[in-house]
Every structure is written in structure tokens, then in C-alpha cells.
């Protein structure tokens, strides 16, 4: 698992850790910019990417982790070497557990601003929060459910609340059972109910609509990009049945 830390110059540095020797870390949940605006693994290796929009999110995560007393942090866009099929396979099948094991999960909402107020001096971010693109993406479902600590931040990096204080709003937007948001075992919920949580969520790559649910169902699948969404879901449901899913 690759983790980041901020160097003395404030720039992120990649470090690889083996299982069983992974330090405490923070993890970022976000929606992606256009592909060319996200900082990649190769960008960090080559020492470039500082001019990309995605760099701000990396800096935010590193600075917030430091405030919380954490040296290391993880960001999916640049901590996975996607040129390695084996590393990508491991990452997608381990993602739920990586989020579950994080000391802190920071949700960066690029489309929610704390800079404006209504004429009644009520913050407008409440409406923007409920309409955020973050709630429509496939991968962010497990990023909401897996971590014990989920904290929401505006695009200015200002704290909005956490999964507990914003529970009513999150439940209303997502339709996810309160018990699941509070950390109850997902095995307590039927396959159909868990599938329903992802009904209106989208992914850029069609197969990812199935792959992003692997952790939700505690299953493992070899990735076959190009197989199509229907085949990916067929394999997922077969795997779920094999483990006694109802």
C-alpha cells in the first residue's frame, strides 16, 4: 500500500508499506476532476502535477491529516500505480478495508462552498450539500459506509460536520438505513437493500458499477475491464450467492 506524507517543503512524498506494517493514516474521499487534472502516481514519481486542480485536494488532505496528528495519508488518484494491473486489482479489492482501517476519512466536496449566506444569514451550503455530486458516484458509497470516522469539508477546506452530526441529512439524501450509517455490519442488510443504495449512482467506467460494490458485499472478484456491466454484475451476484448472500 502506498501512502503519502508531506515533506519539509510541503510537497507530497510517496512511501510503500507492506501489510502488517502500515502506520495510522487519513484517507480522502472526493469526486474526480477531468482525468488530465488529477495528479497521478506517475506525476508524483516524476515530481510534476503541482499545476493540476487535483493537487489542491492532496494538499488539503495532507494539511488536515497533520492537524489531526497523522503523518501519513492516502489519495486514490495518486497512490495507486494504475500501470500495474496487479496493483490495480489489489487496490480495488482492498479499497473497502483501506477505508475501514483509516483513522480519519475526509470528504472533500468541491461543489459545496461555505463562502455565501442567504438573506436570512443561514448558510447556503446545506442545500448544496444535499445536491453534491459526491452523493451520486458509485465509489463514494463504500467511502461513506466503510470508515468509522467520516468528516465533510467544503471546497475551501472548512469543516461542515461529520457522519454523526449530519446523519439526518445524509440518510435523507442517500436512503441508506441509519444503522448502516452508524457502523452496523453490512451483512445485517439484505442483498437487495444493499444493491438499492447504489441504484442511482454512476461510475465513469461501466464495469465499475459492479466493482465498486465488492466491499459492500465482502467479496473478491478478478477485474475484467471490457466485460461490460451486465457480465460484471452477473459474476458479482454469483460470488454473493456462493457466500450465502440472501
QUIHUJO-V537438 format. One record per residue. N is the residue number from 0. RES is the residue in one small letter. SS is DSSP state (2 for helix, 1 for strand, 0 for the rest). PHI is phi in radians with two decimals (999 if undefined). Layout:
N;RES;SS;PHI + N;RES;SS;PHI
//
This chain:
0;x;0;999 + 1;x;1;-1.56 + 2;x;1;-2.16 + 3;x;1;-1.86 + 4;x;1;-2.53 + 5;x;1;-1.48 + 6;x;0;-1.34 + 7;x;0;-1.09 + 8;x;0;-1.61 + 9;x;0;1.48 + 10;x;0;-1.55 + 11;x;1;-1.26 + 12;x;1;-2.16 + 13;x;1;-1.49 + 14;x;1;-2.39 + 15;x;1;-1.74 + 16;x;0;-2.15 + 17;x;0;-1.64 + 18;x;0;-0.99 + 19;x;0;1.61 + 20;x;0;-2.29 + 21;x;0;-1.60 + 22;x;0;-1.31 + 23;x;0;-1.10 + 24;x;1;-2.59 + 25;x;1;-1.72 + 26;x;1;-2.42 + 27;x;1;-1.79 + 28;x;1;-2.09 + 29;x;1;-2.81 + 30;x;0;-1.76 + 31;x;0;-1.35 + 32;x;0;-1.33 + 33;x;0;-0.95 + 34;x;2;-0.87 + 35;x;2;-1.29 + 36;x;2;-1.80 + 37;x;0;-1.64 + 38;x;0;-1.30 + 39;x;0;-1.76 + 40;x;2;-0.99 + 41;x;2;-1.12 + 42;x;2;-1.01 + 43;x;2;-1.18 + 44;x;2;-1.09 + 45;x;2;-1.49 + 46;x;0;1.27 + 47;x;0;-2.19 + 48;x;0;1.77 + 49;x;0;-1.12 + 50;x;0;-1.56 + 51;x;0;-1.45 + 52;x;0;-1.05 + 53;x;2;-1.14 + 54;x;2;-1.12 + 55;x;2;-1.07 + 56;x;2;-1.20 + 57;x;2;-1.13 + 58;x;2;-1.09 + 59;x;2;-1.02 + 60;x;2;-1.10 + 61;x;2;-1.10 + 62;x;2;-1.19 + 63;x;2;-1.20 + 64;x;2;-1.06 + 65;x;2;-1.08 + 66;x;2;-1.05 + 67;x;0;-1.59 + 68;x;0;1.36 + 69;x;0;-1.94 + 70;x;0;-1.44 + 71;x;1;-1.93 + 72;x;1;-2.65 + 73;x;1;-2.30 + 74;x;0;-2.31 + 75;x;2;-1.07 + 76;x;2;-1.09 + 77;x;2;-2.23 + 78;x;2;-1.76 + 79;x;0;-2.08 + 80;x;0;-1.43 + 81;x;0;-1.28 + 82;x;0;-1.32 + 83;x;0;-1.79 + 84;x;2;-1.10 + 85;x;2;-1.21 + 86;x;2;-1.21 + 87;x;2;-1.11 + 88;x;2;-1.06 + 89;x;2;-1.09 + 90;x;2;-1.12 + 91;x;2;-1.15 + 92;x;2;-1.35 + 93;x;2;-1.81 + 94;x;2;-0.97 + 95;x;2;-1.03 + 96;x;2;-1.19 + 97;x;2;-1.12 + 98;x;2;-1.24 + 99;x;2;-1.10 + 100;x;2;-1.47 + 101;x;0;-1.16 + 102;x;0;-1.22 + 103;x;1;-2.50 + 104;x;1;-2.09 + 105;x;1;-1.82 + 106;x;1;-1.67 + 107;x;1;-1.71 + 108;x;0;-1.74 + 109;x;0;-1.17 + 110;x;0;-1.85 + 111;x;0;-2.14 + 112;x;0;-2.00 + 113;x;0;-1.78 + 114;x;0;-1.49 + 115;x;0;-2.19 + 116;x;1;-2.26 + 117;x;0;-1.34 + 118;x;0;-1.17 + 119;x;0;-1.70 + 120;x;0;1.15 + 121;x;0;-1.61 + 122;x;1;-1.09 + 123;x;0;-1.33 + 124;x;2;-1.14 + 125;x;2;-1.03 + 126;x;2;-1.23 + 127;x;2;-1.07 + 128;x;2;-1.04 + 129;x;2;-1.19 + 130;x;0;-1.79 + 131;x;0;-1.10 + 132;x;2;-1.03 + 133;x;2;-0.99 + 134;x;2;-1.38 + 135;x;2;-1.88 + 136;x;1;-1.70 + 137;x;0;-1.16 + 138;x;2;-1.18 + 139;x;2;-1.32 + 140;x;2;-1.09 + 141;x;2;-1.20 + 142;x;2;-1.27 + 143;x;2;-1.45 + 144;x;2;-1.51 + 145;x;0;-1.23 + 146;x;0;-1.27 + 147;x;0;-1.35 + 148;x;0;-2.01 + 149;x;1;-2.18 + 150;x;1;-2.07 + 151;x;1;-1.76 + 152;x;1;-2.31 + 153;x;0;-1.37 + 154;x;0;-1.17 + 155;x;0;-1.46 + 156;x;0;1.44 + 157;x;0;-1.57 + 158;x;1;-1.19 + 159;x;1;-1.87 + 160;x;1;2.51 + 161;x;1;-2.23 + 162;x;0;-1.08 + 163;x;0;-1.42 + 164;x;0;-1.22 + 165;x;0;-1.86 + 166;x;2;-0.99 + 167;x;2;-1.08 + 168;x;2;-1.11 + 169;x;2;-1.14 + 170;x;2;-1.11 + 171;x;2;-1.14 + 172;x;2;-1.27 + 173;x;2;-1.64 + 174;x;0;1.29 + 175;x;0;-1.37 + 176;x;0;-0.97 + 177;x;2;-0.99 + 178;x;2;-1.07 + 179;x;2;-1.23 + 180;x;2;-1.11 + 181;x;0;-1.49 + 182;x;0;1.78 + 183;x;0;-1.06 + 184;x;0;-1.00 + 185;x;2;-1.19 + 186;x;2;-1.18 + 187;x;2;-1.26 + 188;x;0;-1.88 + 189;x;0;-1.14 + 190;x;2;-1.03 + 191;x;2;-1.09 + 192;x;2;-1.15 + 193;x;2;-1.14 + 194;x;2;-1.08 + 195;x;2;-1.14 + 196;x;2;-1.12 + 197;x;0;-1.80 + 198;x;0;-0.93 + 199;x;0;-1.75 + 200;x;0;-1.64 + 201;x;1;-2.11 + 202;x;0;-2.28 + 203;x;0;-1.17 + 204;x;0;-1.74 + 205;x;0;-1.08 + 206;x;0;-1.10 + 207;x;2;-1.14 + 208;x;2;-1.08 + 209;x;2;-1.58 + 210;x;2;-1.09 + 211;x;0;-1.25 + 212;x;0;-1.76 + 213;x;0;-0.97 + 214;x;0;-1.21 + 215;x;0;-1.07 + 216;x;0;-1.90 + 217;x;0;0.91 + 218;x;0;-2.21 + 219;x;0;-2.17 + 220;x;0;-2.42 + 221;x;0;-1.14 + 222;x;0;-1.50 + 223;x;0;-2.28 + 224;x;0;-1.17 + 225;x;0;1.91 + 226;x;0;-1.32 + 227;x;0;1.56 + 228;x;2;-1.10 + 229;x;2;-1.09 + 230;x;2;-1.17 + 231;x;2;-1.11 + 232;x;2;-1.18 + 233;x;2;-1.08 + 234;x;2;-1.16 + 235;x;2;-1.09 + 236;x;2;-1.12 + 237;x;2;-1.11 + 238;x;2;-1.13 + 239;x;2;-1.09 + 240;x;2;-1.10 + 241;x;2;-1.11 + 242;x;0;-1.76 + 243;x;0;1.44 + 244;x;0;-1.17 + 245;x;0;-1.89
//
